[in-house]
Amino acid sequence: PIVHATVNLNKFLSINKKFNINNRKEDSIIFGSIGRLNWAKGYDLLIQAHHKIKEEDPNFYLKIAGDGPYRNMLENMIDQYDLRKNILIIGELHYNDIPKFLLSIDLYIQPSISEGSPITLKEAMASSLPILASTAGGIPEIIEHNKTGILFENQNTYELEKGLKKIITMDQSLREKMGLRAKVSSLKRFDIEKTAKTLRNIYDAVLKK
């Protein structure tokens, strides 16, 4: 069996996404992402896609939590595309601040070009967030397309743009259901105690051979 890397998800499972977020427009949508600002995470493609949909839907906002060698380039892209009001790079988060960050957003996005089995994706799922993610690495093993999230073809800006439009125009009740399914899936598949038990069973089976 495939055993996915995980952490203790309890602090994320307790997040209540019904909380209201202050100082925001009623019809706005806030995307969020956590990751190293390097080529592998695909944030340059994400900014390009946001630029293309801005005229159609200006009430979207994106918060990126992270730092790295691509930060200056990404900040320059934000200015170049006149997205300073829509996109904010807040820098690296302390781990204890991640639940608060996830509470402040409506959707989690993982635009990775290269990926393994990202922990933050599972934490976002446990937080009842609907997911928009690329097909990089092990992500398709984590996200069930159109059930716990929406997948788009890796490194395909056009497909990323389509995914953004799809999830933005989706009825809020459907996004909430998608987020709840993501939460259930994370508890069933990525709970640390269940993962530890699965690993013990595998080791026991190997030792008995």
C-alpha positions as a printed Julia matrix, in Angstrom:
209×3 Matrix{Float64}:
   0.0     0.0     0.0
   0.99    3.64   -0.51
   1.69    5.35    2.81
   1.56    9.13    2.59
   3.64   11.43    4.76
   1.53   13.23    7.34
   1.56   15.16   10.6
  -0.86   15.58   13.48
  -3.94   17.1    11.83
  -5.95   17.73   15.02
  -5.33   21.5    15.12
  -6.57   21.74   11.52
  -9.59   19.48   11.93
 -10.92   21.85   14.6
 -10.94   24.87   12.24
 -14.47   26.18   11.69
 -14.73   27.71    8.2
 -18.07   29.33    9.1
 -16.21   32.08   10.94
 -16.55   35.46    9.23
 -13.47   37.24    7.96
 -13.37   40.92    8.77
 -12.58   43.78    6.39
 -13.44   42.07    3.12
 -16.04   42.45    0.4
 -19.03   40.16    0.66
 -18.59   38.68   -2.83
 -14.81   38.4    -2.7
 -12.9    35.12   -2.79
  -9.58   34.65   -1.05
  -7.15   32.04   -2.35
  -4.2    30.99   -0.25
  -1.05   28.95   -0.68
   1.91   27.99    1.49
   5.27   27.05    0.02
   8.86   27.82   -0.79
   9.19   30.58   -3.39
  11.18   28.66   -5.98
  10.65   27.26   -9.48
   9.13   24.01   -8.22
   6.07   25.63   -6.63
   4.81   27.3    -9.84
   3.82   30.64   -8.32
   4.92   32.51  -11.44
   2.35   30.52  -13.44
  -0.27   31.29  -10.8
   0.36   35.03  -11.01
   0.13   34.89  -14.81
  -3.21   33.06  -14.58
  -4.56   35.56  -12.05
  -3.57   38.38  -14.38
  -5.62   36.83  -17.19
  -8.8    36.45  -15.13
  -8.56   39.79  -13.31
 -10.68   41.71  -15.82
 -13.45   39.1   -15.64
 -13.45   38.83  -11.86
 -11.57   41.55   -9.97
 -12.88   40.44   -6.55
 -10.38   37.63   -6.04
  -7.45   37.85   -3.68
  -4.4    35.65   -3.26
  -2.2    35.32   -0.19
   1.07   33.42   -0.52
   2.89   32.43    2.65
   6.54   31.64    2.01
   9.96   32.93    1.12
  12.77   31.94   -1.18
  14.94   32.8    -4.17
  11.99   33.67   -6.44
  10.46   36.28   -4.13
  11.89   39.36   -5.88
  10.88   38.02   -9.29
   7.34   37.27   -8.08
   7.01   40.71   -6.45
   8.11   42.28   -9.75
   5.49   40.24  -11.63
   2.79   41.44   -9.24
   3.76   45.05  -10.0
   4.13   44.4   -13.74
   0.61   42.98  -13.96
  -0.86   45.64  -11.64
  -1.97   43.01   -9.12
  -0.72   44.67   -5.95
  -4.3    45.09   -4.68
  -5.07   41.43   -5.37
  -1.95   39.47   -4.46
   0.08   39.61   -1.27
   3.23   37.66   -0.4
   3.34   37.64    3.39
   6.62   35.8     3.9
   7.38   32.64    5.82
   4.95   31.56    8.53
   5.75   30.04   11.89
   4.18   26.57   11.96
   1.84   27.56   14.8
   0.42   30.35   12.62
  -0.61   28.05    9.76
  -4.09   27.24   11.17
  -4.87   30.97   11.46
  -3.7    31.51    7.87
  -5.9    28.66    6.6
  -8.87   30.08    8.51
  -8.43   33.41    6.69
  -8.86   31.95    3.17
 -11.71   30.39    1.17
  -9.76   28.11   -1.15
  -6.33   26.51   -1.1
  -4.24   26.4    -4.26
  -1.19   24.24   -5.02
   0.19   25.22   -8.46
   3.34   23.08   -8.17
   5.5    22.14  -11.15
   7.39   19.51   -9.17
   6.05   17.96   -5.99
   6.16   14.98   -3.68
   3.32   14.43   -1.22
   2.81   17.93    0.24
   1.92   18.12    3.92
   0.36   21.59    3.58
  -2.15   20.2     1.09
  -3.34   17.67    3.67
  -3.5    20.37    6.34
  -5.64   22.51    4.03
  -7.94   19.55    3.39
  -8.26   18.95    7.14
  -9.25   22.63    7.45
 -12.33   22.03    5.24
 -10.88   23.98    2.32
 -11.72   23.11   -1.28
  -8.52   22.59   -3.25
  -7.25   23.68   -6.66
  -4.05   21.82   -7.47
  -1.8    20.7   -10.3
  -1.19   17.07  -11.22
   2.48   17.3   -10.19
   4.04   14.38   -8.33
   1.82   12.63   -5.82
  -0.95   15.27   -5.76
  -3.44   13.17   -7.83
  -3.11   10.47   -5.14
  -4.23   13.03   -2.54
  -6.95   15.01   -4.35
  -9.95   13.31   -5.94
 -10.86   15.43   -8.95
 -14.23   17.2    -8.69
 -14.86   15.67   -5.24
 -12.24   16.93   -2.78
 -10.8    19.48   -5.19
 -10.11   20.39   -8.8
  -6.97   19.22  -10.59
  -5.36   20.91  -13.58
  -2.6    19.71  -15.87
   0.88   20.36  -14.49
   2.67   23.42  -16.02
  -0.38   24.28  -18.14
  -1.26   27.93  -17.51
  -4.39   27.69  -19.66
  -5.71   24.75  -17.61
  -4.8    26.59  -14.4
  -6.79   29.59  -15.63
  -9.76   27.33  -16.42
  -9.52   25.77  -12.96
  -9.53   29.2   -11.33
 -12.61   30.27  -13.29
 -14.38   27.02  -12.51
 -13.87   27.2    -8.76
 -14.56   30.96   -8.61
 -17.91   30.59  -10.4
 -18.89   27.47   -8.47
 -21.85   27.92   -6.14
 -20.66   28.58   -2.6
 -22.64   25.62   -1.24
 -20.84   23.3    -3.68
 -17.44   24.68   -2.61
 -18.4    24.1     1.02
 -19.4    20.5     0.25
 -16.1    19.99   -1.56
 -14.25   21.32    1.48
 -16.16   19.02    3.83
 -15.37   16.02    1.61
 -11.71   17.06    1.7
 -11.83   17.13    5.5
 -13.37   13.66    5.71
 -10.8    12.33    3.24
  -7.89   13.79    5.21
  -9.12   12.23    8.44
  -9.66    8.86    6.8
  -6.4     8.72    4.85
  -3.85   10.99    6.51
  -4.52   10.73   10.25
  -1.14   10.26   11.94
  -2.32    7.45   14.23
  -3.83    5.5    11.33
  -0.66    6.07    9.29
   1.51    4.8    12.17
  -0.67    1.71   12.49
  -0.4     1.03    8.74
   3.4     1.32    8.91
   3.55   -1.06   11.89
   1.48   -3.6    10.0
   3.8    -3.35    6.98
   6.91   -3.8     9.14
   5.33   -6.74   10.96
   4.43   -8.4     7.66
   8.0    -7.96    6.36
   9.56   -9.32    9.57
   7.37  -12.41    9.43
   8.66  -13.34    5.98
